Amino acid sequence: MKKFINDPSNLTKELLEGLALSNKDIIEYVDGELIVNKKLKDADRVTIVTLGGTGHEPALSGFVGEGMLDISVPGDIFAAPGPQPCIKAIKMADKGKGVLFVVLNHAGDMLTGNLTMKALKKEGIKVAKVVTQEDISNAPRENGDDRRGLVGCVPLYKIAGAAAASGKSLEEVAEIAQKFADNMATIAVATRGATHPTTGEPIAVLGEDDMEIGMGQHGEGGGGRMPLKTADETAQIMSDALIKDLSLVSGEKVLVVINGSGATTLMEQLIVFRKVHNYLAEKGIEVVANVVGEVLTVQEQAGFQMMFARMDDEMLGYWNAPCNTPYFKK
């Protein structure tokens, strides 16, 4: 492992300090626990909180700011935080209109999310929880509660943030966020696993000429190990799986995200996106919005996540609304 780090025990604190210092006009690092939107104090609307482990930069804390998240509760590398900082964050975020709490479907995140909701219910805090669980590789759609949360959380922050900024109620924001969550699907591919930066140990190992379609963002197996294929072949395999899962048909509109996992070049991601765009066009499916780049990484894992989301005029309007965060601006 070759990484420019200091004491591994200080990784989380130091990376969050760096994030806040490099974006002083947008966010602040509060009490060594939370990344907070600097304009939160003026928020007369529903606010949005999320939680999750660090090590996936720029996700999740890099999307705190106007029009997306209000507070991110980061845990240590690849580890969920406990419920106490989440309870603190939601109380801080509540400006009288309620709080949307977005949780990715991973065991630690879900345990913390459920304990947080239980504690807040006793205190009468108005909060609604939405779970993102769009990884099609580890469970069929009818068993959606077993699906992992991948990069789809980030566009959901954008949709929910815009709905909140438009003055929607908590119930309405939660309904819009859930509608988007129900209409998105993600699949990942890896050609090389990452190392854990605090231990130097690999979190996944693949053969020299292998790739795995379906690998999770913590090295979880996806069952799709095969010899390395070309960009076009890989893009078509993954696109077909997403089209099938979402039951997309000619005439529909989609958001496409090609999310680099950390060690896949932008050149490769753009080549993949080109194939996806043209392949969908052949099927009469229009790409009306897209993101190509590193959104949610897994240290230096090589590969990418591909996400499709069904879009309508309402969702496209929220997507195109202005926002200002360290790593996403419109």
N, C-alpha and C positions, 0 to 999 in steps of 0.2 A: 504494500500500500504506500503510495506517494501522495501525500496531501499536505498543503500548507496550513497546519493547525498548531496549536500550542498544547496545553494540558487537555487531554481528551475529556476530563471531567468538567471543563469549563466551556465546552463546545456550544451548547445551547445558549448560554448567557452571552457569549461573545458574538455569535452570529446574529442574535436579536438586537444587541447593542449596535452592531454594524448596520443592520437594516434600518433602525430608527435614526441613527446619525446621518445616514445617506439619504433620508427622506424626511428631514425635519419639518418641512412645510405641510406634510400630509399626516404623519403618524407620530406616536410617542410610545416609549417602552415604560410601562407603569409598574412600579413595585417589583420589578424583576419577574413578573408573571404574565403580563398582558400586553398585546399590541393594540393600541387604541386609536381610532379616528380622531384627529385633532379637532374636528368640527362636531364631535358628538355632543358637546355641551349645548349646542344650538339646535339640536335635532328635535323638531316638533312633528314626529312621525313614528311609525313602526321602526324599530332598530333590529339589527341582525348580528348574531353571535355564532361563531363556530369554534370547534376544538380539533386538535389533531397533533400528531407527533411532528417534530422538526426533521430535517434531513431530506425534505421533498421540495426545497426551494426552487422557484419563488413561492409555491404553495406552502402553507395556506396564508401565512401572515402578509405576504406581498400583495394581497388583494383587499387589504383594509384601506378604507378611504371613502370619499364621496361616491355614492351610487352603487356601492357593493357592501362589504362588511363594515361593521362598526367596531367590533372587537374580535380578535382571534386569541384563543387560549392555547398556547403552544405547550406541548410536552417535550420530553427529551427526545433524542434521535430515535425515530420509528416507534415511539411510545406515547400513549395517550396520557394527558394530565389527569390528576384526580378531580373529584367533583368540587372541592372547595374553591379553587380558582374559577371554575365555571359558574358557580353560584354567585361569586363576587362579581364576575363579568356581567352576568345577566341583570343583577341589581343595579350595577353602574350604567348599563345600557338603557334601562327602562326609563323612558321620559313621559310616561303616562299613556302611551298608545299601545304598549305591549311589545314583546320581543319574539322574533323568530329565531329558533335555535336549530342550526343545521348540523347534522351528525353523519359522518361517513360510516358505512356498515363494516366495521372491523370490531373484533371482540372487545378490546380495551376501550375503544371509543364508545361503543354501545353501552358497556357497563357504566362508564362515567356519565354518559348521557341520561341513562335511566335513573341513576342515583340523584343526579342533579334535578331532574324533573320531579322526582318524589319529594325532595327537600323543598323545592319552590312551591309545590302544590300546598304543602303545609303552611307556607307563609303567605299564600294568597297572591303570589306574583302572576301576572298575566303573561303566559309564555306558550308558544306553540312549537312543537318539534317536527321537523321534516328530516327523513333519513334518505341519503343517496345510496343507491344499491343497484348499479347499472352494468356490472361486469357480467357479460353473457357467458363467460367461459366456465364458470363453476356452478351454475344452476340454471335450469330452464326458467322462462318468464313466469310460469305458474307457481314457481317456488322462489319468487322474487326476494323474500325475506332472507334467503341464503346467499344472495349475490353480494359481492364486495363492492365497496364504493371506490371509484377510480377518479379520473380527471373531470367527470361530469359535475362534480361539486362546484367547480369554478364558474362555468357558465350559469349554473343555477344561482350563484351569488349575484351575478349580474342581473338576471331576470328578476329575482326577488328584490334586489336593491332598487331597481328602477320602479317596480310596483310600489314599494314603500315610499319612494320619493314622490310618486304621483299622488300620494294621499290616501291610498287604499288602507282599509282596516286590517288588523292582524289576521282576522279570519280570511279576508280576501287575499292578502299576501301569501298566507299559508296555502290557500287553494291554488293560487297561480304557481307557486313553487312546486307543489305536488303534481300539478298537471304537467309541468316541464319534466319533473323527475320520472313520471310515468311514460313519457314519450322520448326518452333518451336511452341509448345503449352504447356500451364501450367494449372493445376487445384490445388486448395488448399483445405485443410480440417482443421477445428478447433474443439477442444473439450473444450476450455476455452478461453475467451477473455483476452486482456491485459488491463492494466491501463495506462492512460496517465501520464507520470512521472512529468509533471509540475502542474497537477491538482489533481492527485490521483483518478480521476474518471474513471470508466470502459469505454472502447470504444466499447465493445460488451459483451452481456450476453447470456449464453447458460444454459439450464437446466442441472441438475446434471448428468443425464445419456444420454445426447444428444451430437451429433456432427453435424457439418454443412459442407457439401461439397460445395465448391465454395465461401467461405468467402474471402473477399478482405483483403489487408494488412493494412487497416485502419478501420477494423470492418464492412465493407460493407457486406450486406447480399448476399448470393449466391443462396438461394432458395432450398438448398439441406439438410434441417434439418431432422434428423432421429435419432433413437436410436443408441447408440454407438455400433460399430461392431468390429470384430477382425481385427488384422493387415492384414491378408490374404484377408479377405472380402473387407476391405477398399481399399487395393492395387489393387484388381481386378476391383472394381467399377471404380476407378480413371483411371487405365490403359485402360480399355475399352473405356472410354470417350475420352482419348487422341488418341488412335489408330483410333477411328472413325473420330475425327476431322482432323487428318493428313492423313487419308486414307492410313495408313501403311499396307503393304502386305508382305507376306513371301519373304525372300531374301533381305529385306532392312536392313540398319544399322542405329542405333540411339545412341545419347548421352542421358543419363538419369541423371537427378539431383533430389535427394531427399534432400530438404532444410528444416531443422528444423526451426520452427517459433520462438523459444526462450525458451520453457519450455518442449520440447519433447526430451527425452534422446537419445543419440547415439544408445543405445541398440535397442530402438523402430525403429529408422530410418534404422538401418541395417537389422532388421527383415523385414521391408517393402521392402527394396531394394532387399533382397533375393527373395521375392515373385515376384516382378516385373521382375527381371532378368530371373527367371525360367518360368514365364508366357509368356514372350516375346519369349523365346527360343522354347516353345511349339508351338508358332505360326510361327516359322521360322524367327523371327526378332532378329538380333544380336545386343547386347549391346557392342559397340566398345569403349566407353568412359563413364566415370561416375564421379559424385561428390556426396558424402554422408556427410552431416554435416550442420552446420549453416552458411549460405551464406548471406541471407537477412532475418533478424528477425523482429518481431513485439513486442519488449520488452519481456514480459513473456507470450505471447500468447502460448497456447499449441496446437500443430498440426504441419502440414508440407505442403510444396508445392512440387508437383511432376511435373517435366518438361521433355518432350521428344523433341528431335530435330533430324530431318532426317540428316544423315551425308553421305558424299561421300569422295573420296580420297582427294580432295582439302580441304574440311572443316576439315577433320581429320588431315591433315598436319598442318593447322593453329592451331588447338587445341593442337597439340603436340609440337609446337614451344616453345622455352624457354621464361620464364617470371619471374619477381621478384617483387612481391608486398607484402605488409604486411600480407595479408591473402590468397594469392594464389601464389604458386611457382611451376615452372616446369623446 
